[in-house]
Structure formats: structure tokens, C-alpha cells
């Protein structure tokens, strides 16, 4: 019996140790390989596997993918060690490449975060896209054509080329003319499906005669010669079309959101170019196409930010007036807010015949309800404005509103207002609450900066 018990505990220890080994093997920090003393962990393999292995892949396929990733990491590590032996890590290009790699990784991570709210495309949406866009799916075609891009736009030269083309000039003859006139051009033979070609160029190609060149220009940027060779039908149908439509719709949503985010980042940035990329004396860019903030939009944003800050300040001012009028009702006498306590002069002189005043319950309930409304409205205003104003701007607006509200509340010390009844002050509480509510409604109906 003791022998059986001993064998049992040996088996238990064996199983536990095996489980621990497997757990350690699968943990991100566990080692998958050691290359000349440098460890390659499972975490590194999993990181690249998440980017290359498709979701739902078979276990065998996943294992093979991870083996390929590990093999590539081993080769890269060997090359990296060799580079260190050669002293390449001291090369200035290494520092620049390292900085650029860091920038690209951070930019990629930021892009992933910015577009994380893109919703998956449903099959119903994809099927609707397939039905409404036959050019991209059921009528999709493969076009083989030549594209010759000519630098600049020389109108007289283009007119002479068009005249030659109308007389039956071949593509080779047009290229000879380009060479003789020393025009800078680039010829490319493309093989693209119709969904990958710009609609304007696609229409021109589909209306053209095969093997007959067409001469055109793109605004004042460059000229081009197109010549169609073949058009073959390659329709996308069924599940293949649905999958392609889902990918297309998702990419479009992603690009729209990314373009919006990039526009916001650009307009919030301060960018200065120097040297050959700086502005001319006339204030124009020497090199066109460089990203620059939209100055008009930036100005509009500044005006709206100031406007939002002013609305918050006005709301706080009227909230202070509501507080002053409410305290007048609760205390039965004049009460003025102060920025600091005063011990020398009371709000109202007291006599030995004065008795303690207490407001009615209905008055307390009314003041309490209006206080909750004011607090809720101001809190919601600040919540909404936090999307458009920096925290210091919100604090400055609130403080300025408090200062102006304290100063404005001194109007209640005028003799004309001192003798007003509680009913009039109750009406004033409502009157002073209205602008606060209107401020919230304005922010809600005019969102964005």
C-alpha cells in the first residue's frame, strides 16, 4: 500500500511539473530560443503572430506560422549581432534609422487607437454595396494599358501631339517626339482591375479604341498619354464579393475617421518650415503640397473657444446672482457673497429686539430645487466644454464668472432692491436661472470647434 501511495505522489508531482513547464512555456516572458546568448521570447513570437496569422486559423497552420516567425527572428538576430561586430551600431545612419523606426511604431499605434471605434461592416451592408456598385463587382474588368506621365503642361506642345494623334500617330512615334523635345516622362504598363482605377481614367480607357493612344492633361500639374491593350471580365460574385465589399466598406470608414483625425491634429499643430521649404517673402509656400494648418479654421476655433468660455462665465455670473437672491429668501435679509470672510462689518446691523428668522418649508424646497437645477446645468456645461476647451480655460472662465458674479451681486444692496418682497426675489431666482439654461442649450445645439 505504501508503494502504491508513493507511486501516486510521484505521478502527481510529474503531472504538476509538466503543467508548470507548459505554463512557463506559454508565458510571454518564457524563452523560445537563445541565439549566441541573446534570448528570443514567446512574447515576441506572439506579437508578430497577431499581425500575420489570420483569426480562426487552424492550429497546425498557426504552429507553422509561428515556426516561420521564430526562424525569421533567429536570422534577424544573427544579422544584428554581425552588424554590432562590424561597428554599424555606431554609424550615424543607425541613429537616424532607430529614431525613424520609433516614430513609425508610435504613429502606427496612435493610428490604431484613433480608428478603434470603427464598427465592423455587416453582411447586409456588404450585400447592398455589391448590388448598388456593379462596376466594382459583377461588372468588374481587368484592364491592361500603358500610362505615360509627362512632367508639366505645355499647351502648344500638347496641341501638336494631339494633332499627330488625330492623324494616326502610334505610341512609339509620340515617345520619339517626347525624346526629341527632351521632355521628362515616365512610361508604365499597368494591369489593374476597374475597382482600383480612378473613375475618370477608367471612363476614358473604356471609351477608347484598343492600341490607340489618348492624350490628356490633369489640370496644370502634368500631362499623360494612355493606351488601352486589353479588357477582360473578372467579376466578383457570391461570398467573394461580400467579403471584398466588407473589406472595402471597413477601409472606407477607417480612412474617413483617420482623415478627420489627421485634419484635427494638423489644425491644432504649429508647423514652421525652414530653408528651401520655408515661405517666400510674399508669404507663399516655396514647395506646394506640404501639410500646413488651416489658418481660417484655426481662427474660427479660437473665436468659438472664446465664445464658449464667455458662455460659461456668464452662466457662473447668473448662478452667483441666483445664490444671492436665494440667500435673501432663506435669511430674510440682505446677504452678499464675499471672496474672503469679513469679521468687522456685518451684512445688516442687529438690535437687541431682533429674533431669528426661518424661511417657510415651501421656500426651502423651492430654493433647493432651483439649486439642484443650477448645479446640474453648470456641471453639464463643463462636461460638454471639456471636449473643446483646455482645463486651464475652463478654470479661468469659472473664476472670472465668480469674480464678476460677486461684483454684480452688490446691486442687491441698492435701496430700491432691499425692500422687495420674497415673492419678487423668488421670481428673480427664475429670471436669473433662464440665462444659465439658455447657455447650456446653445452649447448643445452648436457643438464643435
VOGU-3710 file (C-alpha; in Angstrom, 3 decimals, decimal comma):
1> xxxxxxxxxx> 0,000/0,000/0,000  2,854/2,341/0,821  4,434/1,524/-2,556  1,190/2,401/-4,374  0,891/5,618/-2,357  4,473/6,537/-3,258  3,864/5,865/-6,957  0,705/8,021/-6,753  2,589/11,017/-5,335  5,365/10,596/-7,914
11> xxxxxxxxxx> 2,762/10,734/-10,690  1,141/13,805/-9,100  4,491/15,584/-8,938  5,225/14,602/-12,531  1,887/15,979/-13,763  2,266/19,188/-11,743  5,781/19,755/-13,006  4,623/19,098/-16,563  1,794/21,621/-16,205  4,178/24,169/-14,726
21> xxxxxxxxxx> 6,587/23,621/-17,591  3,816/24,055/-20,149  2,567/27,202/-18,382  6,057/28,673/-18,314  6,496/27,775/-21,947  3,358/29,672/-22,950  4,002/32,727/-20,769  5,090/35,812/-22,718  8,377/36,095/-20,845  9,433/32,482/-21,374
31> xxxxxxxxxx> 12,294/31,757/-23,748  11,658/30,249/-27,190  15,281/30,310/-28,392  18,735/31,581/-27,411  20,994/32,934/-30,173  24,595/33,385/-29,018  23,367/34,223/-25,524  20,508/36,510/-26,668  17,014/35,293/-25,746  14,008/35,296/-28,086
41> xxxxxxxxxx> 10,810/35,035/-26,049  7,363/33,681/-26,773  6,056/37,221/-26,317  7,973/38,353/-29,401  6,579/35,464/-31,450  3,021/36,147/-30,275  3,392/39,834/-31,114  4,229/39,106/-34,763  1,718/36,234/-34,900  -1,131/38,596/-34,007
51> xxxxxxxxxx> -0,208/40,683/-37,040  0,308/37,856/-39,551  -1,807/34,857/-38,524  -5,465/35,333/-39,624  -8,155/34,910/-36,930  -9,689/31,455/-36,843  -6,691/29,773/-38,482  -6,245/26,040/-37,862  -3,928/25,003/-35,036  -1,491/23,303/-37,389
61> xxxxxxxxxx> -1,367/26,365/-39,628  -0,816/28,622/-36,594  2,077/26,477/-35,370  3,721/26,562/-38,803  3,315/30,356/-38,950  4,925/30,733/-35,540  7,807/28,486/-36,586  8,380/30,714/-39,608  8,268/33,808/-37,372  10,805/32,279/-34,973
71> xxxxxxxxxx> 13,099/31,282/-37,853  12,974/34,839/-39,186  13,703/36,280/-35,722  16,745/33,981/-35,401  18,081/35,132/-38,779  17,472/38,778/-37,913  19,237/38,362/-34,563  22,263/36,797/-36,252  22,439/39,707/-38,704  22,020/42,223/-35,864
81> xxxxxxxxxx> 24,876/40,621/-33,928  27,032/40,681/-37,045  26,217/44,381/-37,524  27,410/45,085/-33,977  30,645/43,213/-34,650  31,159/45,400/-37,726  30,547/48,536/-35,650  27,461/49,514/-37,670  25,599/50,466/-34,477  27,993/53,459/-34,270
91> xxxxxxxxxx> 27,052/54,618/-37,778  25,056/57,916/-37,875  22,544/56,224/-40,174  21,796/53,736/-37,391  20,715/56,547/-35,049  18,511/58,081/-37,741  17,008/54,716/-38,643  16,339/53,946/-34,977  14,605/57,300/-34,491  12,560/56,784/-37,671
101> xxxxxxxxxx> 11,583/53,261/-36,580  10,453/54,649/-33,209  8,399/57,331/-34,948  6,751/54,830/-37,279  5,887/52,435/-34,458  4,369/55,209/-32,333  2,495/56,596/-35,343  1,112/53,138/-36,108  -0,015/52,641/-32,516  -1,653/56,080/-32,474
111> xxxxxxxxxx> -3,435/55,318/-35,748  -4,755/52,044/-34,311  -6,102/53,899/-31,267  -7,694/56,666/-33,356  -9,623/54,236/-35,568  -10,546/51,698/-32,874  -14,162/52,943/-32,876  -14,769/51,875/-36,482  -17,657/49,425/-36,406  -17,492/46,085/-38,255
121> xxxxxxxxxx> -19,413/46,002/-41,528  -22,467/43,739/-41,507  -23,233/41,288/-44,296  -26,427/43,226/-45,106  -24,420/46,403/-45,700  -21,895/44,482/-47,795  -24,612/42,877/-49,950  -26,219/46,282/-50,508  -22,846/47,651/-51,581  -22,423/44,784/-54,055
131> xxxxxxxxxx> -25,880/45,327/-55,581  -25,506/49,113/-55,919  -21,988/49,052/-57,384  -21,904/46,596/-60,317  -18,818/48,340/-61,718  -16,843/47,185/-58,688  -18,234/43,659/-58,505  -20,424/41,938/-61,122  -19,105/44,104/-63,990  -15,537/44,282/-62,756
141> xxxxxxxxxx> -12,921/44,200/-65,505  -9,182/43,768/-65,793  -7,524/46,453/-67,909  -4,031/46,257/-69,363  -2,847/49,668/-70,523  0,159/51,937/-70,942  0,429/55,100/-68,855  2,941/57,777/-69,823  3,187/60,670/-67,352  4,735/63,856/-68,753
151> xxxxxxxxxx> 6,104/66,455/-66,359  4,385/69,854/-66,599  1,744/71,144/-69,009  2,998/72,682/-72,261  -0,224/73,621/-74,066  1,285/74,330/-77,552  3,274/71,107/-77,371  0,184/69,149/-76,307  -1,811/70,602/-79,192  0,872/69,445/-81,660
161> xxxxxxxxxx> 0,827/65,977/-80,064  -2,977/65,831/-80,293  -2,750/66,819/-83,973  -0,274/63,980/-84,590  -2,527/61,557/-82,714  -5,556/62,521/-84,811  -3,527/61,730/-87,926  -2,895/58,201/-86,645  0,452/58,515/-84,835  1,459/55,464/-82,848
171> xxxxxxxxxx> 2,623/55,383/-79,241  6,214/54,822/-80,367  6,089/57,902/-82,592  4,734/60,032/-79,744  7,536/58,778/-77,468  10,090/59,715/-80,150  8,682/63,256/-80,142  8,944/63,383/-76,345  12,577/62,311/-76,525  13,394/64,777/-79,299
181> xxxxxxxxxx> 11,880/67,647/-77,304  13,706/66,404/-74,163  10,525/66,130/-72,180  10,703/64,404/-68,795  8,290/61,455/-68,787  7,783/58,007/-67,299  6,134/55,071/-69,043  4,454/52,264/-67,091  2,450/49,287/-68,295  -0,306/48,645/-65,789
191> xxxxxxxxxx> -2,578/45,659/-65,225  -5,343/46,725/-62,863  -8,928/45,836/-62,115  -11,579/48,504/-62,681  -12,180/48,967/-58,944  -8,552/50,093/-58,496  -8,574/52,703/-61,299  -9,759/56,279/-60,810  -13,288/56,631/-62,268  -12,286/59,450/-64,653
201> xxxxxxxxxx> -9,362/57,489/-66,107  -11,468/54,323/-66,229  -14,167/56,051/-68,305  -11,555/57,361/-70,716  -9,977/53,920/-71,135  -13,271/52,081/-71,607  -14,371/54,552/-74,292  -11,059/54,372/-76,148  -10,072/52,130/-79,043  -7,530/49,438/-78,137
211> xxxxxxxxxx> -3,946/50,182/-79,157  -4,780/53,811/-79,970  -3,107/56,411/-77,700  -5,080/59,132/-75,926  -3,522/62,426/-74,850  -4,853/64,308/-71,820  -3,756/66,627/-69,046  -4,526/66,792/-65,342  -5,250/70,463/-64,593  -1,936/72,349/-64,699
221> xxxxxxxxxx> 0,056/69,646/-62,911  1,069/67,132/-65,593  0,130/65,643/-68,951  -0,411/61,988/-69,786  -0,735/59,515/-72,637  -2,948/56,459/-72,148  -3,209/53,461/-74,447  -5,504/50,502/-73,772  -4,312/46,992/-74,726  -6,862/44,533/-73,310
231> xxxxxxxxxx> -10,091/44,449/-71,314  -11,008/41,154/-69,626  -14,088/40,454/-67,456  -13,159/39,415/-63,893  -16,429/39,612/-61,920  -16,635/39,293/-58,163  -19,671/37,258/-57,094  -21,108/35,398/-54,139  -19,153/35,108/-50,901  -16,049/36,514/-52,553
241> xxxxxxxxxx> -17,918/39,701/-53,477  -19,423/40,001/-49,985  -16,021/39,622/-48,338  -14,475/42,187/-50,689  -17,346/44,605/-50,024  -16,938/44,236/-46,249  -13,217/44,943/-46,518  -13,852/47,914/-48,824  -16,527/49,451/-46,580  -14,414/48,954/-43,457
251> xxxxxxxxxx> -11,385/50,539/-45,135  -13,512/53,478/-46,276  -14,862/54,092/-42,758  -11,360/53,774/-41,378  -9,937/56,219/-43,913  -12,686/58,774/-43,264  -12,128/58,635/-39,500  -8,357/58,788/-39,950  -8,623/61,752/-42,338  -10,816/63,583/-39,821
261> xxxxxxxxxx> -8,365/62,853/-37,001  -5,384/63,952/-39,108  -7,141/67,193/-40,066  -7,803/67,927/-36,388  -4,205/67,113/-35,453  -2,875/69,292/-38,264  -5,083/72,271/-37,439  -4,120/72,058/-33,755  -0,413/71,928/-34,580  2,135/74,690/-35,010
271> xxxxxxxxxx> 4,331/73,881/-38,024  7,234/76,006/-39,271  9,281/75,175/-42,367  12,848/76,383/-42,945  15,301/76,694/-45,807  14,032/75,571/-49,190  10,729/74,587/-47,567  10,063/77,967/-45,959  7,643/80,587/-47,226  8,612/83,244/-49,738
281> xxxxxxxxxx> 8,671/86,947/-48,927  5,109/87,121/-50,253  4,000/84,579/-47,662  3,559/81,708/-50,123  4,988/78,201/-49,815  8,058/77,570/-51,987  7,188/73,884/-52,128  3,494/73,137/-52,608  1,810/70,138/-51,061  3,367/70,477/-47,621
291> xxxxxxxxxx> 0,913/69,982/-44,744  0,012/73,285/-43,109  -2,733/74,147/-40,598  -5,880/75,785/-41,915  -5,422/79,340/-40,636  -9,060/80,295/-41,161  -10,264/77,222/-39,326  -7,778/77,897/-36,539  -9,128/81,455/-36,251  -12,712/80,154/-36,165
301> xxxxxxxxxx> -11,705/77,675/-33,499  -10,185/80,475/-31,416  -13,327/82,600/-31,748  -15,554/79,689/-30,786  -13,328/78,799/-27,850  -13,556/82,373/-26,591  -17,320/82,274/-27,133  -17,686/79,026/-25,206  -15,570/80,440/-22,375  -17,735/83,573/-22,302
311> xxxxxxxxxx> -20,914/81,483/-22,138  -19,548/79,546/-19,169  -18,530/82,797/-17,430  -21,988/84,319/-17,960  -23,610/81,148/-16,614  -21,480/81,351/-13,459  -22,306/85,068/-13,085  -26,052/84,376/-13,135  -25,539/81,396/-10,831  -23,964/83,798/-8,325
321> xxxxxxxxxx> -26,972/86,112/-8,693  -29,295/83,149/-8,090  -27,287/82,336/-4,962  -27,578/85,907/-3,679  -31,335/86,083/-4,292  -31,861/82,624/-2,743  -29,953/83,538/0,415  -32,060/86,686/0,682  -35,166/84,475/0,801  -33,701/81,949/3,246
331> xxxxxxxxxx> -32,222/84,518/5,630  -34,966/87,121/5,384  -32,376/89,876/4,897  -29,597/91,064/2,661  -26,770/88,589/2,047  -23,855/89,314/-0,260  -21,220/86,744/-1,312  -17,614/87,550/-0,412  -14,325/86,228/-1,714  -12,993/86,228/1,878
341> xxxxxxxxxx> -14,651/86,310/5,327  -15,344/89,657/6,938  -15,371/89,997/10,744  -15,728/93,771/11,147  -18,897/94,882/9,363  -21,934/92,541/9,278  -24,314/92,468/6,321  -27,116/94,075/8,349  -26,868/95,719/11,779  -28,633/93,687/14,501
351> xxxxxxxxxx> -30,521/95,017/17,505  -31,420/93,502/20,868  -35,029/93,136/19,709  -34,187/91,085/16,594  -35,370/87,471/16,562  -34,052/84,550/14,491  -35,687/84,306/11,081  -36,565/80,971/9,485  -37,896/80,543/5,937  -41,036/78,568/5,172
361> xxxxxxxxxx> -40,679/74,922/4,122  -42,089/75,664/0,687  -39,430/78,370/0,275  -36,689/75,950/1,316  -37,993/73,315/-1,100  -38,185/75,871/-3,920  -34,642/77,139/-3,301  -33,300/73,587/-3,001  -34,890/72,564/-6,293  -33,515/75,622/-8,129
371> xxxxxxxxxx> -30,080/74,982/-6,604  -30,110/71,423/-7,988  -31,098/72,754/-11,424  -28,274/75,308/-11,411  -25,680/72,746/-10,241  -26,817/70,184/-12,824  -26,787/72,708/-15,679  -23,337/74,069/-14,785  -21,917/70,558/-14,371  -23,289/69,507/-17,772
381> xxxxxxxxxx> -21,947/72,695/-19,382  -18,469/71,990/-18,039  -18,732/68,352/-19,182  -19,607/69,421/-22,735  -17,000/72,186/-22,883  -14,258/69,816/-21,699  -14,274/68,465/-25,279  -13,460/71,879/-26,752  -11,647/73,887/-24,072  -8,472/73,060/-22,161
391> xxxxxxxxxx> -8,758/72,609/-18,407  -6,995/75,948/-17,687  -9,509/77,683/-19,975  -12,440/76,178/-18,092  -10,926/77,153/-14,732  -10,288/80,711/-15,968  -13,893/81,010/-17,215  -15,305/79,789/-13,897  -13,074/82,066/-11,809  -13,869/85,113/-13,940
401> xxxxxxxxxx> -17,568/84,275/-13,628  -17,257/84,048/-9,837  -15,423/87,393/-9,635  -17,915/89,183/-11,870  -20,826/87,469/-10,096  -19,613/88,651/-6,691  -19,234/92,176/-8,065  -22,642/92,064/-9,767  -24,386/90,804/-6,633  -23,655/94,183/-4,995
411> xxxxxxxxxx> -26,643/95,520/-6,910  -28,857/93,874/-4,274  -27,528/96,339/-1,696  -29,273/99,195/-3,513  -32,152/100,729/-1,567  -34,552/100,014/-4,440  -33,993/96,245/-4,168  -33,697/95,977/-0,385  -37,412/96,461/0,197  -38,590/93,894/-2,351
421> xxxxxxxxxx> -40,762/91,053/-1,057  -39,831/87,341/-1,007  -42,175/86,708/-3,936  -40,251/89,160/-6,092  -36,961/87,519/-5,104  -38,477/84,108/-5,937  -39,273/85,444/-9,416  -35,711/86,835/-9,705  -34,328/83,350/-8,961  -36,196/82,016/-12,006
431> xxxxxxxxxx> -35,197/85,011/-14,141  -31,503/84,537/-13,290  -31,752/80,773/-13,945  -33,051/81,239/-17,509  -29,721/82,531/-18,987  -27,886/79,605/-17,410  -30,245/77,132/-19,084  -30,051/79,034/-22,390  -26,255/78,810/-22,234  -26,469/75,016/-21,954
441> xxxxxxxxx> -28,973/74,813/-24,818  -26,710/76,935/-27,025  -23,714/74,665/-26,385  -25,809/71,575/-27,107  -27,179/72,977/-30,387  -23,826/74,414/-31,549  -21,320/71,622/-30,903  -17,769/71,509/-32,222  -14,941/73,981/-32,538
//
